[in-house]
Amino acid sequence: MCIRDRPRAVDWRDKGVVSGVKDQGGCGSCWAFASTATMESHVAIETGALFQLSPQELVSCMPNPKECGGTGGCAGATSELAFQYYVDNGGVVQEFQMGYTSYYGKDGDCYIKNTTASEDRGPDPGGVQHPVATISGFEKLPVNEYAPLMHAVATKGPVAVSVDASWGGYESGIFETDTYDSVIDHAVVLVGYGTDEASGTDYWLVRNSWGPTWGEQGYIRLLRDPLDATPCGVAGRSPPWIRPRRGLARRLADWPKQ
């Protein structure tokens, strides 16, 4: 994989396939926001339709029996589990169908029925139905490897990543840690990379879920070290970029049965 053939800079926001930054509030649902944001972008890349998808569906409905990344809901989980939930349950509904209610730290009730469309076209009976998009699979990237991560975000789209979020007081600029004793504790979305014009410093462009007034309009630029020299916890673990199924944003009634 030759990263020298990749573009010098990538920002998927410029393609119109990245939704506005959200705020997870007092719920440990960063994993759900990172997963839905990644899903939104890949659906938009595939179909041209940029949906606002529901992180609440993951927080309230996704099981986490092995307690991966936490005990589930506001207590944490992983993007891998979220993407597998989409595969197994027929996709995800839109934000207006199941709005975010976990801002103050409660998981909320799962009232979703992620099934095929009912025969009538009226209000959804017995709970929310009609997922708007799904995927056929996803790919997990190697841990802490620069080239595969750069290749994925340059050629496929935004990537859900796990990082050491010891940059809570960040306001602007390129963040560089003074210690590599990292604790991987936060899920975010890598939406590109570039080089700062003023300093010549390379960076990763990362979307957070702490609202649009945090950092650089909800984003942070993390130091991008030279090839294969990225410290553990700075570029973070690299969970999946997703592989959408073709036609995933058609009307659900037009989809083949799952």
N, C-alpha and C positions, 0 to 999 in steps of 0.2 A: 504494500500500500504506500504510494508515494504522495505525501502530503504537500510536496512542493508543487504538485499539479492543482491543488485546491485554490480557490479564490483567496486573495490577500485579506479580505474582510467579508463577513456574512452577518446580516441582521434580518431575520425573518419578518420583523415588523414592517420592513419596507415592501414586503410582498403582500401585505394586507391579510396575513393568515394568523395573526396573533391578537387575541381579545384583550380588553382592558384588564389591568392588574386588580386583583381582588384582595380582600382582607379576611383572614381566617379567624381573627379575634382571639378569644381566650381558649380556643379549642385546639388540641394538638393534631390538627387535620391538614398540616402542610402536605402530607403524602397524597391526600385527596385532591387538593388544589393543584399540585404539580401534575397529577395524573390527568385530571380533566383538561387542564391547559394544554398539555401535550396532545391529548386526544383531539381537542378543538382544532389545533393547528394542522394535524395530519388529515383530518376530515376536510379542512379548507384547502389544503394542498391537493388532495385527491379530487375534490368535487367543485371547488370554487365557492362553497357555502360556509361562512364562518358562524357557527352556532355558539350560543352561551349554554354550556352543558352544566349538569348539576353535580357539584361535589357532595351535596347533602345525601344523594343516593348512596354514595360510597360510605360516608360516615355512619349512616343509619342502618344500612342494609348489608354491607359486605362482611361476611364472617372472617374471623382470624383465629381459628382454633389452635394453631401452633404458636400464637403470640409472636409473630414475626414483626419486628420493629415496634412492638408494644402489644397491648391487649385489644387493639381495635378501636374504631371510632375516634373520639377525642383523646384517647390514650395512645394512639399511634398505630401505624401499619406501614406497608411498603407499596411502591408503585407496581412491582411485579404482581402482587396480589390484586391490585386494582385492575390492571390490564387483563389478568386472567378472569376476573369477575365479569368484565365486559364480554369476553369470549364465551364464558359459560352461561351467561344470563341474557344474551340477545342484545346487549348494547347498553346505552345510557339515555336517559330522558333529558329534556332541556331544563334550564334553570327556572323558567317560569312555571314549569310543571311541578317541580319539587324544589322550592326555594330554600336558601340557607337559613337554618334556625339554630345552628350550634355555636353561634358567635360567643355566647356566654358560657360555653363549656359543657353543654349537655348533648349527648349523642342524638337524641330525638327518636321518634318512632319510625319504623319502616312501614310505609303504607304503599310501597311500590308494587306493581305487578308488571314486571318487564316481559310482556308476552306479545304475541302477534295481535294485530288490530281486531277489534270486535266487528261483527257484521254490520251493525249500525254505525253511522258516522257522527252520532251525538256525543254527549258528555261521557267521559270514561266511567263505566260502572265499577263499583267495588274497589276503588283505588286507582292510582295513576297508572296508565298504560302507555303504549306507543313509544318505545325508544326511537330516537331519531337517527342514531348511528351506532355501528358496531365495528369490530375488527376481527380478522381471522387469526391473528397471532401477533407476537412481538419478539424482539430479539434483545437479549441481555449482552451488553458490551463487556469486555474485559475490565477488571478493576484497575483504576489508576494507570491507564495506558493512554498516552497523549494522542497517538496517531489514529486509533480507531474512533476515539471521541470526536476528533476534529473532522475525520472523514464523514461520520454519521451526521453531524450538525451541518456540514457543508453540502452534503448531497441528498440527505433524506428529510431533514427537518429538525425542529426543536427536540431536545432530549431531556427526559426526566433524570435528574442527578441527585445524589445525596452528598451533603457537605457538612463541614464543621462550621456551624453558624455562630462563630465567636465574634461576629462583626455587627452586633446589635446597634452600636452607636454610629454606624457608618452614615455619612451624609452625601459625599460625592468623591469623585476621583477613582483611582485604581487602588483597591485594597490589597495590602501585602501584610501577611502575618509575620510576627516576630518569633513565633514558635511553631514547630511542626509536631508538637505533642497533641495530636488531634483527637477529638471525639466526634464521630460522624453522627449527627443528631437532627438533621433538617433536610427536607426534600424541596427542591426548587426545579426550575426549568432553564436549561441552557438554550438560548435562542440565537447565539452567534458568537463571533469573536472579531477582534480587530486590533488596531494599533493606534494609540493616542497620538494625535498630530503634534501636540506641544512637546511631549516628553520622549516620543518614540517608543514608549513602553507597550508591550503586547498584553492583551487582556482577553478574558472570557466574559461574555455578556450574559448575565443571569437575571432571570425574572423571579422575584420573591412574591410572597403572599401576605405581606404586612401592610397592604394598602398603597395607593398611588402617591401619598405624601412622604413615604419613607424613601430614603436614598435618592437615587436619580429617577424620579417619577416611578418609584416602585421597583427599580432595577439596581443592581450592583455590578460593577466591573471588578473582576478578580484577576490578580496577576497571572498572566499566562507565561510560564517559564519556557525555556528552550525545549525542543523535542526530547521527550523521554526524561526530562529533569523535573517534571512537575511534582512537588512534594505531596505526600499523602494528606488528604483532607482539604487541599486547596482546590484542585479540580474535582475532588471527591470521587466516591464510587459512581459508577455509570450504569444505572438501571436502564430499562429498555427504551429504545425508540420503537414505535409501533408500526405494524404492517397492516394498513387498512384493507378491507375487502372492497373490491370494485363495486360501485353502485350503492355504497353504504348509506348515502343520503337521499335515496329515492323514497317515495312514500312507502311506508311500511307494508301496505297492502300489496305492493308490487314486488316485495322481496320473496325469495324462495323460503320455504319453511326451514327453521333452524333444526 
